[in-house]
């Protein structure tokens, strides 16, 4: 089954622009999302397969940034797992 992230061989995405000396994170919030995801996986809230699946199911996958997708997948998983309510996620900046 093909999913949104499976764009191998597809045209129309333009060239890949490489940034010399690109930093690992462009903003502090991206580093925070990365750290939160590691903590949630290490804490057993969800595993990497669940996380990847959640990212791949996002409706805005191709229009959101890499870490926006991570954040949105984390929010979806936290609601699915009962850690947060949908209302709590709605009150998170960016949620």
Beta strands, then each sheet from edge to edge (+ up, - down):
end
